[in-house]
Amino acid sequence: DMGLIVIGLGACPQFLLFVPFSDAKLHLRVAYFLAPDTFILDAIGNSDTTSWTNTTVGMPALAGLLLSVCAWPALALGLAGDGVMYPPLFCGYMFSGLTLPGFCAALYVV
């Protein structure tokens, strides 16, 4: 995700000026809170950058969406007592696990 942020800063830094509580587009607000990498990818895709930037960020963003599913079994195993679940670890797994549902919700809202 850090690489996506760096590419977003170079390709379209205006995504940092987004104000989620006053924007009229609901799908952008959902993506901003639940799937920030999808929000940055959408900003890069809507900017007038070169085609290599759009294809370069597509694969890591897709990998991030698929890897967010790995947080669900880790969360379940940690809560079931098969491991140690510290509160910060729990929050991290929850935020990671929300990426794919947030992406799907942002697509559905459109």
DSSP file (Angstrom, degrees, kcal/mol; ACC not computed):
  #  RESIDUE AA STRUCTURE BP1 BP2  ACC     N-H-->O    O-->H-N    N-H-->O    O-->H-N    TCO  KAPPA ALPHA  PHI   PSI    X-CA   Y-CA   Z-CA
    1    1 A D     >        0   0    0      0, 0.0     4,-2.0     0, 0.0     5,-0.1   0.000 360.0 360.0 360.0 -29.9    0.0    0.0    0.0
    2    2 A M  H  >  +     0   0    0      1,-0.2     4,-2.2     2,-0.2     5,-0.2   0.894 360.0  51.5 -65.2 -37.9    2.9    2.4    0.6
    3    3 A G  H  > S+     0   0    0      1,-0.2     4,-2.5     2,-0.2    -1,-0.2   0.883 108.3  51.9 -64.8 -37.4    4.0    2.0   -3.0
    4    4 A L  H  > S+     0   0    0      2,-0.2     4,-2.5     1,-0.2    -1,-0.2   0.879 109.0  50.4 -65.9 -37.5    0.5    2.8   -4.1
    5    5 A I  H  X S+     0   0    0     -4,-2.0     4,-2.3     2,-0.2    -2,-0.2   0.914 110.9  48.8 -65.6 -42.3    0.5    6.0   -2.0
    6    6 A V  H  X S+     0   0    0     -4,-2.2     4,-1.7     2,-0.2    -2,-0.2   0.916 113.0  46.7 -64.8 -43.0    3.8    7.1   -3.4
    7    7 A I  H  X S+     0   0    0     -4,-2.5     4,-3.0     1,-0.2     5,-0.3   0.902 111.8  52.4 -64.7 -39.6    2.6    6.5   -7.0
    8    8 A G  H  X S+     0   0    0     -4,-2.5     4,-2.4     1,-0.2     7,-0.2   0.877 106.3  53.3 -63.3 -37.3   -0.6    8.4   -6.1
    9    9 A L  H  < S+     0   0    0     -4,-2.3    -1,-0.2     1,-0.2    -2,-0.2   0.879 115.9  39.9 -64.0 -37.2    1.4   11.3   -4.8
   10   10 A G  H  < S+     0   0    0     -4,-1.7    -2,-0.2     2,-0.2    -1,-0.2   0.881 123.0  38.2 -78.8 -38.5    3.3   11.5   -8.1
   11   11 A A  H  < S-     0   0    0     -4,-3.0    -3,-0.2     1,-0.2    -2,-0.2   0.898 137.8  -3.3 -83.7 -41.8    0.4   10.8  -10.4
   12   12 A C    ><  +     0   0    0     -4,-2.4     3,-1.6    -5,-0.3    -1,-0.2  -0.555  56.9 175.5-153.9  81.3   -2.4   12.7   -8.8
   13   13 A P  G >   +     0   0    0      0, 0.0     3,-1.6     0, 0.0     4,-0.2   0.584  68.6  86.9 -67.1  -7.0   -1.7   14.4   -5.5
   14   14 A Q  G >   +     0   0    0      1,-0.3     3,-1.4     2,-0.2     4,-0.1   0.637  67.8  79.2 -69.9 -10.8   -5.2   15.9   -5.5
   15   15 A F  G X  S+     0   0    0     -3,-1.6     3,-1.0     1,-0.3    -1,-0.3   0.756  84.3  64.0 -66.4 -19.9   -6.6   12.7   -3.8
   16   16 A L  G <  S+     0   0    0     -3,-1.6    -1,-0.3     1,-0.2    -2,-0.2   0.694  94.0  60.7 -73.1 -18.1   -5.2   14.1   -0.6
   17   17 A L  G <  S+     0   0    0     -3,-1.4    -1,-0.2    -4,-0.2    -2,-0.2   0.372  74.9 127.8 -89.7   4.9   -7.7   17.1   -0.8
   18   18 A F    <   -     0   0    0     -3,-1.0    -3,-0.0    -4,-0.1     5,-0.0  -0.418  44.6-160.2 -66.4 132.4  -10.7   14.8   -0.7
   19   19 A V    >>  -     0   0    0     -2,-0.1     3,-1.1     1,-0.1     4,-0.6  -0.911   4.2-168.7-114.3 100.7  -13.2   15.8    2.0
   20   20 A P  T 34 S+     0   0    0      0, 0.0     3,-0.4     0, 0.0    -1,-0.1   0.793  79.2  54.8 -67.5 -29.4  -15.4   12.7    2.6
   21   21 A F  T 34 S+     0   0    0      1,-0.2     8,-0.0     8,-0.0    -2,-0.0   0.624 115.4  37.8 -82.0 -10.1  -18.2   14.3    4.7
   22   22 A S  T <4 S+     0   0    0     -3,-1.1     2,-0.3     0, 0.0    -1,-0.2   0.350  90.0 106.6-119.1   5.8  -19.0   17.0    2.1
   23   23 A D     <  -     0   0    0     -4,-0.6     6,-0.1    -3,-0.4    -5,-0.0  -0.655  58.9-148.4 -87.3 143.1  -18.6   15.0   -1.1
   24   24 A A  S    S+     0   0    0     -2,-0.3     2,-0.8     1,-0.0    -1,-0.1   0.683  72.8  92.1 -83.8 -18.7  -21.8   14.0   -3.0
   25   25 A K     >  -     0   0    0      1,-0.2     4,-1.4     2,-0.1     3,-0.3  -0.685  56.2-167.7 -85.8 110.8  -20.4   10.7   -4.4
   26   26 A L  H  > S+     0   0    0     -2,-0.8     4,-2.4     1,-0.2     5,-0.2   0.856  83.3  58.7 -67.0 -36.7  -21.3    7.9   -2.0
   27   27 A H  H  > S+     0   0    0      1,-0.2     4,-2.1     2,-0.2    -1,-0.2   0.848 105.3  50.5 -65.7 -31.4  -19.1    5.3   -3.6
   28   28 A L  H  > S+     0   0    0     -3,-0.3     4,-2.2     2,-0.2    -1,-0.2   0.874 109.7  50.3 -71.6 -36.1  -16.0    7.5   -3.1
   29   29 A R  H  X S+     0   0    0     -4,-1.4     4,-1.7     2,-0.2     5,-0.2   0.907 111.6  48.0 -66.9 -40.6  -16.9    8.0    0.6
   30   30 A V  H  X>S+     0   0    0     -4,-2.4     4,-2.7     1,-0.2     5,-0.5   0.934 114.3  46.0 -64.4 -45.8  -17.3    4.2    1.1
   31   31 A A  H  X5S+     0   0    0     -4,-2.1     4,-1.3     1,-0.2     8,-0.5   0.860 108.3  57.9 -65.3 -35.3  -14.0    3.5   -0.7
   32   32 A Y  H  <5S+     0   0    0     -4,-2.2    -1,-0.2     1,-0.2    -2,-0.2   0.897 117.7  30.8 -62.1 -41.3  -12.3    6.3    1.3
   33   33 A F  H  <5S+     0   0    0     -4,-1.7    -2,-0.2     2,-0.1    -1,-0.2   0.875 132.0  28.5 -88.1 -39.7  -13.1    4.7    4.7
   34   34 A L  H  <5S+     0   0    0     -4,-2.7    68,-0.3     1,-0.2    69,-0.2   0.785 133.6  20.7 -96.9 -29.5  -13.2    1.0    3.9
   35   35 A A    >X< +     0   0    0     -4,-1.3     4,-1.7    -5,-0.5     3,-0.6  -0.603  61.6 169.7-140.5  75.8  -10.8    0.5    1.0
   36   36 A P  H 3> S+     0   0    0      0, 0.0     4,-2.3     0, 0.0     5,-0.2   0.814  79.8  57.6 -62.3 -30.4   -8.4    3.4    0.9
   37   37 A D  H 3> S+     0   0    0      1,-0.2     4,-2.2     2,-0.2     5,-0.1   0.872 106.4  49.9 -67.3 -34.1   -6.2    1.7   -1.7
   38   38 A T  H <> S+     0   0    0     -3,-0.6     4,-2.3    -7,-0.2    -1,-0.2   0.871 108.9  52.9 -67.5 -36.9   -9.2    1.4   -4.0
   39   39 A F  H  X S+     0   0    0     -4,-1.7     4,-2.0    -8,-0.5    -2,-0.2   0.927 111.3  45.0 -63.2 -45.4   -9.9    5.1   -3.5
   40   40 A I  H  X S+     0   0    0     -4,-2.3     4,-2.4     1,-0.2    -2,-0.2   0.895 112.3  52.4 -66.6 -39.2   -6.3    6.0   -4.5
   41   41 A L  H  X S+     0   0    0     -4,-2.2     4,-2.5     1,-0.2    -1,-0.2   0.887 108.7  50.4 -63.8 -38.5   -6.5    3.6   -7.4
   42   42 A D  H  X S+     0   0    0     -4,-2.3     4,-1.7     2,-0.2    -1,-0.2   0.887 109.8  50.7 -65.7 -38.5   -9.7    5.3   -8.6
   43   43 A A  H  X S+     0   0    0     -4,-2.0     4,-0.7     2,-0.2    -2,-0.2   0.902 111.8  47.1 -65.7 -40.4   -8.0    8.7   -8.3
   44   44 A I  H >< S+     0   0    0     -4,-2.4     3,-0.7     1,-0.2     5,-0.4   0.906 111.6  51.4 -66.5 -40.6   -5.1    7.5  -10.4
   45   45 A G  H 3< S+     0   0    0     -4,-2.5    -1,-0.2     1,-0.2    -2,-0.2   0.813 111.0  47.8 -66.5 -30.2   -7.4    6.0  -13.0
   46   46 A N  H 3< S+     0   0    0     -4,-1.7    -1,-0.2    -5,-0.1    -2,-0.2   0.546  98.1  86.5 -88.6  -7.2   -9.4    9.2  -13.3
   47   47 A S  S << S-     0   0    0     -4,-0.7     2,-1.2    -3,-0.7   -35,-0.1  -0.435  91.1-108.3 -87.1 167.9   -6.3   11.4  -13.7
   48   48 A D        +     0   0    0    -37,-0.1     2,-0.2    -2,-0.1    -3,-0.1  -0.465  67.3 140.4 -95.3  63.8   -4.6   12.1  -17.0
   49   49 A T        -     0   0    0     -2,-1.2   -38,-0.0    -5,-0.4   -37,-0.0  -0.450  59.1 -81.4 -95.8 174.3   -1.5   10.0  -16.2
   50   50 A T    >>  -     0   0    0     -2,-0.2     4,-1.2     1,-0.1     3,-0.6  -0.303  39.1-112.6 -72.8 162.2    0.4    7.8  -18.6
   51   51 A S  H 3> S+     0   0    0      1,-0.2     4,-2.0     2,-0.2     5,-0.2   0.786 112.7  63.6 -69.2 -27.2   -0.8    4.3  -19.3
   52   52 A W  H 3> S+     0   0    0      1,-0.2     4,-2.1     2,-0.2    -1,-0.2   0.852 100.6  53.2 -66.5 -31.5    2.2    2.7  -17.6
   53   53 A T  H <> S+     0   0    0     -3,-0.6     4,-1.9     2,-0.2    -1,-0.2   0.923 108.7  48.9 -67.4 -42.8    1.1    4.2  -14.3
   54   54 A N  H  X S+     0   0    0     -4,-1.2     4,-0.6     1,-0.2    -2,-0.2   0.886 116.3  41.8 -65.9 -38.6   -2.4    2.8  -14.6
   55   55 A T  H  X S+     0   0    0     -4,-2.0     4,-0.8     1,-0.2    -1,-0.2   0.815 111.3  57.0 -78.2 -29.2   -1.2   -0.7  -15.5
   56   56 A T  H  < S+     0   0    0     -4,-2.1    -2,-0.2    -5,-0.2     3,-0.2   0.890 110.4  41.8 -69.0 -39.0    1.6   -0.6  -12.9
   57   57 A V  H  X S+     0   0    0     -4,-1.9     4,-1.5     1,-0.2    -1,-0.2   0.632  99.8  75.4 -84.8 -12.8   -0.7    0.0   -9.9
   58   58 A G  H  X S+     0   0    0     -4,-0.6     4,-2.1    -5,-0.2    -1,-0.2   0.923  94.0  47.3 -66.0 -45.8   -3.4   -2.4  -11.0
   59   59 A M  H  X S+     0   0    0     -4,-0.8     4,-2.6     2,-0.2     5,-0.2   0.928 112.3  46.7 -68.1 -46.5   -1.7   -5.6  -10.1
   60   60 A P  H  > S+     0   0    0      0, 0.0     4,-2.3     0, 0.0    -1,-0.2   0.876 112.9  51.5 -63.1 -33.4   -0.5   -4.6   -6.5
   61   61 A A  H  X S+     0   0    0     -4,-1.5     4,-1.8     2,-0.2    -2,-0.2   0.904 110.8  47.5 -68.5 -39.3   -4.0   -3.2   -5.8
   62   62 A L  H  X S+     0   0    0     -4,-2.1     4,-2.2     2,-0.2    -1,-0.2   0.904 111.6  50.8 -66.1 -40.7   -5.6   -6.5   -7.0
   63   63 A A  H  X S+     0   0    0     -4,-2.6     4,-2.6     1,-0.2    -2,-0.2   0.893 108.2  52.9 -63.4 -39.1   -3.1   -8.5   -4.8
   64   64 A G  H  X S+     0   0    0     -4,-2.3     4,-1.1     2,-0.2    -1,-0.2   0.879 108.6  50.2 -63.6 -37.9   -4.0   -6.3   -1.8
   65   65 A L  H  < S+     0   0    0     -4,-1.8     4,-0.5     2,-0.2     3,-0.2   0.925 113.9  44.1 -65.4 -43.7   -7.6   -7.0   -2.3
   66   66 A L  H >< S+     0   0    0     -4,-2.2     3,-1.0     1,-0.2     4,-0.3   0.874 112.1  52.3 -70.4 -36.2   -7.0  -10.8   -2.5
   67   67 A L  H >< S+     0   0    0     -4,-2.6     3,-1.1     1,-0.2     4,-0.4   0.712  94.0  71.8 -73.4 -19.0   -4.6  -10.8    0.4
   68   68 A S  G >< S+     0   0    0     -4,-1.1     3,-1.0     1,-0.3     4,-0.4   0.769  87.3  65.6 -66.4 -22.2   -7.1   -9.0    2.6
   69   69 A V  G X  S+     0   0    0     -3,-1.0     3,-1.1    -4,-0.5    -1,-0.3   0.781  88.3  68.2 -67.8 -26.0   -9.1  -12.2    2.7
   70   70 A C  G <> S+     0   0    0     -3,-1.1     4,-1.3    -4,-0.3    -1,-0.2   0.716  87.9  66.8 -66.5 -19.9   -6.2  -13.8    4.6
   71   71 A A  H <> S+     0   0    0     -3,-1.0     4,-2.3    -4,-0.4    -1,-0.2   0.800  90.7  64.2 -70.8 -27.5   -7.0  -11.6    7.6
   72   72 A W  H <> S+     0   0    0     -3,-1.1     4,-2.4    -4,-0.4    -1,-0.2   0.959 105.4  39.8 -66.2 -51.9  -10.4  -13.4    8.1
   73   73 A P  H  > S+     0   0    0      0, 0.0     4,-2.9     0, 0.0     5,-0.2   0.885 115.4  54.0 -65.2 -33.6   -9.0  -16.8    9.0
   74   74 A A  H  X S+     0   0    0     -4,-1.3     4,-2.1     2,-0.2    -2,-0.2   0.910 110.5  46.6 -64.1 -40.4   -6.2  -15.2   11.0
   75   75 A L  H  X S+     0   0    0     -4,-2.3     4,-2.1     2,-0.2    -1,-0.2   0.914 113.3  48.6 -65.7 -43.3   -8.8  -13.3   13.0
   76   76 A A  H  X S+     0   0    0     -4,-2.4     4,-1.7     1,-0.2    -2,-0.2   0.915 113.0  47.0 -64.8 -43.4  -10.9  -16.4   13.5
   77   77 A L  H  <>S+     0   0    0     -4,-2.9     5,-1.9     1,-0.2     4,-0.5   0.885 112.3  50.4 -66.5 -38.1   -8.0  -18.5   14.7
   78   78 A G  H ><5S+     0   0    0     -4,-2.1     3,-0.6    -5,-0.2     5,-0.4   0.882 113.6  44.2 -67.5 -37.4   -6.8  -15.8   17.0
   79   79 A L  H 3<5S+     0   0    0     -4,-2.1    -1,-0.2     1,-0.2    -2,-0.2   0.751 105.7  62.9 -77.8 -23.7  -10.2  -15.4   18.6
   80   80 A A  T 3<5S-     0   0    0     -4,-1.7    -1,-0.2    -5,-0.2    -2,-0.2   0.576 119.1-106.1 -77.9  -8.2  -10.8  -19.2   18.8
   81   81 A G  T < 5S+     0   0    0     -3,-0.6    -3,-0.2    -4,-0.5    -2,-0.1   0.524  89.6 117.6  98.6   5.5   -7.8  -19.5   21.1
   82   82 A D  S   <S+     0   0    0     -5,-1.9     2,-0.3    -6,-0.2    -4,-0.2   0.385  86.4   3.2 -85.0   4.6   -5.3  -21.1   18.7
   83   83 A G  S    S-     0   0    0     -6,-0.4     2,-0.5    -5,-0.4    -2,-0.1  -0.916  92.9 -72.8-165.3-172.8   -3.1  -18.1   19.1
   84   84 A V        -     0   0    0     -2,-0.3     2,-0.6     2,-0.0    -5,-0.1  -0.872  36.1-165.8-102.3 129.3   -2.6  -14.8   20.9
   85   85 A M        -     0   0    0     -2,-0.5   -10,-0.0    -7,-0.2    -2,-0.0  -0.854   6.3-172.1-119.6  95.8   -4.9  -12.0   19.9
   86   86 A Y     >  -     0   0    0     -2,-0.6     4,-2.6     1,-0.1     3,-0.2  -0.530  36.1-111.6 -79.5 152.3   -3.8   -8.6   21.2
   87   87 A P  H  > S+     0   0    0      0, 0.0     4,-2.4     0, 0.0     5,-0.2   0.884 117.4  49.4 -56.0 -42.5   -6.1   -5.6   20.7
   88   88 A P  H  > S+     0   0    0      0, 0.0     4,-2.2     0, 0.0     5,-0.1   0.891 112.1  49.3 -64.6 -34.4   -3.8   -3.8   18.2
   89   89 A L  H  > S+     0   0    0     -3,-0.2     4,-2.5     2,-0.2     5,-0.2   0.902 109.7  51.8 -66.9 -40.8   -3.5   -7.1   16.3
   90   90 A F  H  X S+     0   0    0     -4,-2.6     4,-2.3     2,-0.2    -1,-0.2   0.927 110.7  47.7 -59.3 -46.6   -7.3   -7.5   16.3
   91   91 A C  H  X S+     0   0    0     -4,-2.4     4,-2.6     2,-0.2     5,-0.2   0.891 110.9  51.8 -63.7 -39.9   -7.8   -3.9   15.0
   92   92 A G  H  X S+     0   0    0     -4,-2.2     4,-2.3     1,-0.2    -1,-0.2   0.917 111.0  46.7 -63.7 -43.3   -5.2   -4.5   12.3
   93   93 A Y  H  X S+     0   0    0     -4,-2.5     4,-2.6     2,-0.2    -2,-0.2   0.885 111.9  51.9 -65.6 -37.7   -6.9   -7.7   11.1
   94   94 A M  H  X S+     0   0    0     -4,-2.3     4,-1.0     2,-0.2    -2,-0.2   0.934 111.9  45.0 -64.2 -45.6  -10.3   -6.0   11.2
   95   95 A F  H  < S+     0   0    0     -4,-2.6     3,-0.3     1,-0.2     4,-0.3   0.893 115.3  48.1 -66.3 -38.8   -9.1   -3.1    9.0
   96   96 A S  H >< S+     0   0    0     -4,-2.3     3,-1.3     1,-0.2     4,-0.4   0.902 109.8  52.7 -66.4 -40.4   -7.3   -5.4    6.6
   97   97 A G  H 3< S+     0   0    0     -4,-2.6     3,-0.2     1,-0.2    -1,-0.2   0.704 100.5  62.6 -69.6 -18.8  -10.3   -7.7    6.4
   98   98 A L  T 3X S+     0   0    0     -4,-1.0     4,-2.2    -3,-0.3    -1,-0.2   0.547  81.8  83.3 -82.8  -6.2  -12.6   -4.7    5.5
   99   99 A T  H <> S+     0   0    0     -3,-1.3     4,-2.2    -4,-0.3    -1,-0.2   0.952  93.0  41.7 -65.2 -50.3  -10.7   -4.0    2.2
  100  100 A L  H  > S+     0   0    0     -4,-0.4     4,-2.4    -3,-0.2     5,-0.2   0.933 117.3  46.2 -66.9 -46.1  -12.4   -6.5    0.0
  101  101 A P  H  > S+     0   0    0      0, 0.0     4,-2.6     0, 0.0    -1,-0.2   0.883 113.0  52.1 -62.2 -34.5  -16.0   -5.8    1.4
  102  102 A G  H  X S+     0   0    0     -4,-2.2     4,-2.3   -68,-0.3   -67,-0.2   0.896 109.0  49.3 -66.1 -39.4  -15.3   -2.1    1.1
  103  103 A F  H  X S+     0   0    0     -4,-2.2     4,-1.9   -69,-0.2    -1,-0.2   0.926 113.2  46.6 -63.5 -45.0  -14.3   -2.5   -2.5
  104  104 A C  H  X S+     0   0    0     -4,-2.4     4,-2.2     1,-0.2    -2,-0.2   0.893 112.6  50.1 -65.1 -39.3  -17.4   -4.6   -3.3
  105  105 A A  H  X S+     0   0    0     -4,-2.6     4,-2.2     2,-0.2    -1,-0.2   0.889 108.8  52.0 -66.1 -38.4  -19.6   -2.0   -1.4
  106  106 A A  H  X S+     0   0    0     -4,-2.3     4,-1.0     1,-0.2    -1,-0.2   0.873 111.7  46.9 -66.3 -35.7  -18.0    0.8   -3.4
  107  107 A L  H  < S+     0   0    0     -4,-1.9    -2,-0.2     1,-0.2    -1,-0.2   0.880 112.5  49.9 -69.7 -37.7  -18.8   -1.0   -6.6
  108  108 A Y  H  < S+     0   0    0     -4,-2.2    -2,-0.2     1,-0.2    -1,-0.2   0.859 106.8  54.3 -69.7 -35.6  -22.3   -1.7   -5.6
  109  109 A V  H  <        0   0    0     -4,-2.2    -1,-0.2     1,-0.3    -2,-0.2   0.812 360.0 360.0 -69.5 -30.2  -23.1    1.9   -4.5
  110  110 A V     <        0   0    0     -4,-1.0    -1,-0.3    -5,-0.2    -2,-0.1   0.536 360.0 360.0 -60.4 360.0  -22.0    3.2   -8.0
